[in-house]
Amino acid sequence: MTAGRPAPGGREIRSILFVELLGGLGDLLLALPAIHALARSHPRARVTVLTFAPGAALLAADPWVAEVVVAEPGPPEQQRAGVAEVAARGFDLAVTDTRYGDIPQALRSAAAASSAGSHVVDDLWRTPPADERIDLRFLRLLAEDGWIASAHRRLAPRVTLTRDERGRAGALLAELGAGGRPAVLLLPEAGMAIKEWAPQRFRTLARRLARDGCAVLVAAAGPGVARAVAEGLDGAAAVPRLSLRDLAALTASCAAVVAGDTGPARLAASVGTPTVALYGPTWAGRFGLREDHASLQSPLPCHIREPADQTRQACWYSGRCIFDDRRTCTDDLTAYEVLSAVRALLQGAPVTSELGSAGFASAAGFDPLYG
């Protein structure tokens, strides 16, 4: 790409604002390829990102982001005012994936007040197909509209780590007894209970991985959760509470990661670690990881699942599965299925069963409920 790619209409873009205020760590990581594609396509532009903590910390060493502005949590009107304040500095191009609180209008008003003829992109959610991954759709739309080079349409998310962070992660692996064995990190928590895989399933998986000769590490915000999975299992250890960047570095030092549909799963993939992500109420075809990871979908045929908008499902906010015999549809993913996916990734083999397979549940030696 030549320096100074012009905007549609001819004027060179020298300053870019990207507003990502959807609130989740995973949301920022979904937007990261678009942020990087804009920076790569306009290499003389200064890129500013407005987002929330703690995800903002992941951009601290990013070579493509010049400035990170951390938004304070608050009601929509507060977020709109914050966006307006930052946008008032004047940017040649403002892009947002956030639609609540009239944030797009705040950007358009700032652009209209600018004498430089600013551009605004606020329609990255238009006509979302159910089976196109969100980060790839952002890139496709930006390329089709001329804001990024077509060569960046499949750019993968990448979080940049420092040498010191990687060094601390290596020391922690040794302290936890990895001992040169392939380390598999388990992340048993998710932001919503309806997305979580049962702790007893994680414990069964940990035991089987340890038998395979892996060093099993368990990390959770609540130390009791990690201990509940790892305690008493030979070859398994609970990870002490880490900062987000140190967790990212530890993840990068592991051979594989297993997690529910949660931001840390995307973080693992974004540092290049083969990741098995488990999907129940959300649809892997839209929210899943890229093809070099494994996105396992619950095989439960659920008539209320909404591939294009899971927030319309009755279980989403209630936290209760509509089937009385289940805590959540992630229970239909067995430990054997997840173990098979981890083994495949550790061997460098593709995982072909993206939408799950009920056949795994009947494998010898695995109870259909507890794996």
N, C-alpha and C positions, 0 to 999 in steps of 0.2 A: 504494500500500500504506500503510495507516495505521501509525503508530508503535506498536511494541510488540506485534507479532503474537504471539498466544499459541501455546504448544505444543499438540499434541493432548492434551486433558485440561484445558486452561484456563489453566495457569500461564504467565506471561510469561517469555520467554527473554531473559536479560540477559548471558550469557556463553557463548561457543561455542568448542570446541576441535576443530580438524580435523587428523587425523593422516594424513599422506601419506608413507609410507616404502617405496614400491615401488622407489625407487633411481634412476630415470631422470628426466632433465629433461622428457622427453615425458610421463611419468606425472603430474608436478606440473601441467603445462599442461592435461592431460586433466581433472584435478580442479578447475582454476581456475574454470570456470563454476559448479560446485557451491558452491565457497567463496564466490563473489560472490553467488550466489542466496541462500544462507543469510544473508549480511550484509544484503542488500537487503530480505529478508523479515522480518528482525529488526533494524531500524535502530538500536535502542537497545542492542543487544548488543555486547559487546567480543569481537572474533574473534581467536583465537590459532591459528597454524598451526605444526605440528611437522613438519619436513621436512629433507632433506639439502642440503648444499652440492653443487654450485654453484647449483642451482635456487633455493635460498632467496633469493639476491640479486635475483631477478626480482620479489620481493614488497616490495623496499625502499621503493618510492615508491607502493605500492598504497593508495589511499584507503579501501579496505574491510577492510584487515587491520591490526589494532592492534599485533600482536606476532608476530614470527617467532622460533621457537626452532629452532636448528640442531642436528640430531641428529648425533652422532659415528658414523662407520662402525664396524661390528663385527658379531659373531655375533647370531643371533636373540634369544638370552637377554639380551644387552646392550640390544637395541632394546626388548624388553619392559620391562626395568627403567627405561629412559629414559622410555617412555610412562607407566608407573605413577607416576614421580616428577612429571611435568608434570600428569597427570590428578589427582593428589592435591591440587592447589590448589583443586579444586572448580569444576566447570562445569555450567551448566544443561543443556547439550547437548554431547555428544561424538560426532563423526562420523569414520569411518575408511574408507578404501578398501583397507586393508592387512590381510591375514589371517594372515601367517606368524607364528611365534614366540608364539602365544597373545596377540597384541596385542589382539584383541577382548575376551578374558577380562580383560586388565589394565584395560581401560576399564570393563568391567562391574563388576569388583571395586571400582574407585574410586567408581563411581556408587552401589554398594550401601553403601559406607562413608560416603557423604555424607548429611547430614541434610536436604538441600534437595530430595530427590527428583529426582536427575539422570536424564537420558535418554541412551541410547546407540543410535546407528545404525551397524551393522557388517555389513550385508548388501547393500551396493551391487553385489555381483557375482552376486546370485541370478538364476537362470534366464536367462543371457545369450543372446539370439538372435544368430545369426551376422551379420545384416545391419542391426543397429542400432548406430550409432556410440556408443562408450563414454561420451563426455562427455554425449551426449544421453540415454543410459540412466540415468546418475547423476541427471540433472535430473528425468527422468520419475518415477523411483522416489521421490525426495524429495518431488515434488509430489503423487504419489498417496498417500503416507503422511502428508501434511499438514505437512511441515516447511518447505516453501517455497511461495510464491504461484504459482499456475498461470501467471501472466503471465511468469514467469522460466524456463519450460520449454525455451526455445530460446536462452537467453542464450549469447552467444559468448565465448570466452576473450579477455581483453584485458590486456596487460601495459602498465603506465603508465611512461612515460619522462619524464625531466626536461628542462627547456629547455636546460640545459648539455650534456646527453648528445646532444640533437638538434643542437646547435651544433657539437659536436666531429665528429659524423657528417658534417655538411655540409662542414666544412673538409677532412675526409679524402677525401670524394668529389672535391673540387676538386684535392687533392694527387695523387690517383690518375688524374687526367685525364679525369674524366667529361665535363667541358666542356658541360654543358647537355643532353647526350644521355641518353636513357632508360638507366638503369643496371640491369643484370641480374646478380644475385649467384648464383654457383654454389657449392654446398657438396658437394664430392665424397666426403666421409667419412661413415661411419655407424658406429654403435656395434658392429656385428657385420659381419664380412666377407661373410657370406651375403646381407646386405641391400644391399651396395654395387653401384652401377652402374660399369661399367668406366671407368677414367680416360681411355682413348682415345675413349670415347663423349662424355664431358664436353668433351674437346678438340675433337672434331668439332662439337659443339653450340656451343662458344665461337666457333669460326671462322665458323659460319653466322650467329650472332647479331651478330658484328662486321660482317659483310657487310650485315646489315639496318640498320646504323647505330647499334647499341646499344653502350654502354660495358660491357664484360664484366669483372666482378670475381670473383676466385676466393679463397675463404677456407677454411682448413683448420688444424687444430691442428698438424699437421706441415708446416712451411714447404716441404719438398721436394714434398709432394703438390700444393700450390697452384702451385708453379713448374712442375711437370710438365704441368699443364693449360694454364697461361697463357704459358709461356716461348716467345718467338719469334712470338707471334700479335699482329698489329697490332690495336689496340683492346681488348686484354685485359691485365689487371694482377693480380698476386697481392696480397692484402690482408695487412698485417702482423698479427701475433698481437694479439688484442684481448681485453679482459675480456668476460664474458658480457653485461653490460649495454651496453657499447659496441658489441658485435656486434648486439645487438637494435636499437640506435639506427641503426646503419648499414643494417641490414635495412629499417627503417622508411623510410629515405631512398631506397630502391631502387624501381624500377618493377615488378620481379618477382624471384622467387627460384626456383631449381631445386635440389632435394635429394632424397636417398633417404629411406627411412622412418627418420627420426632426429629427436631432440629439436629441433635447430635448424630443421627444417622447420616444426614446430608453433610454434616461437618466431616465425618469419616470419609465419605466419598470424595469430598472436595480437597482432601489432603492426599488422595490417591490410594487409600487403603481399600482393598476389596471388602464390600459391605453387603450383608444380607439384611434387608429391611422388610418388616412384616406389616401387611396391610389388611385391615378388616373393614371398618366403615368407609374408609377412603379408597378410591379406585386407583390401583397401581398404574393403569394405562395413562392416567393423567398426572398423578402425583409421584409416580415411581422414579427410581434412580435410573441413570443411563445404563446402556446395554452391558457394560463391563462389570456391573454389579448384579445382585439378585434382588428383585422386588417380588416377594411372594404374596399372592393375594389369597385371602380366605376363600375356600371353595364353596362356602355356604351359599346356596341360591336364595338371595334375599330380595323380596319384591319391593322393599322401600329404598334400596341402594340407588343413589343418584350419581352416576359417574361424572356428570358435568357440574354438580353443585351439592356436595355432601351436607352443607348446612341446612338443606331442606329436609333432611332425614329426621324422623322422630327421635332417634337415638342420640343425635349429635349434641343437643343441649341438655337433654334429660339424663344422659349417661347410662341409660338402661336399654339393653337389647330387647327387641320386640318379641323374641322367642324366650319363653319362660324357663327353658332348660339350659340357658346359656348366660354367662356373665357378659360376654361379648363375642362377636363372630370371629375374633382372632383365636378363640379356643379351638376352632376347626383346623388350625394349622398345628400339626403335630411336631414334637421334638425330632422325630426321625426325618421329617421333610426338611426341617431347618438344618439338621446335622448333615444331610446329604448335600444341601446347597453350600454349606461351609466347606465340606470336603472337596467339592468340585472347584470352588474358588481357590482353595489352597493348592490345588493341583494345576491351576491355570486353565481349567476347563470351563466352557460356558454353561450357564444354568438356563435350561430351555423352558422350565415350567414357571413362567412369570405369573400365571394366574392360578398357581397352586395345583394340587393333585390329590383328590380324596383317596387315591390308592395308597399313598404313603401311610395313611392312618392304620392300615391293617398289617403293617410290617411286623414280622415276628419279634416278640420281646417288648413291644411298646403298647401300653394301654391307650385306647383311643382318647381318654380324657387327659391323662397325665404324661403322655408321650412315652 
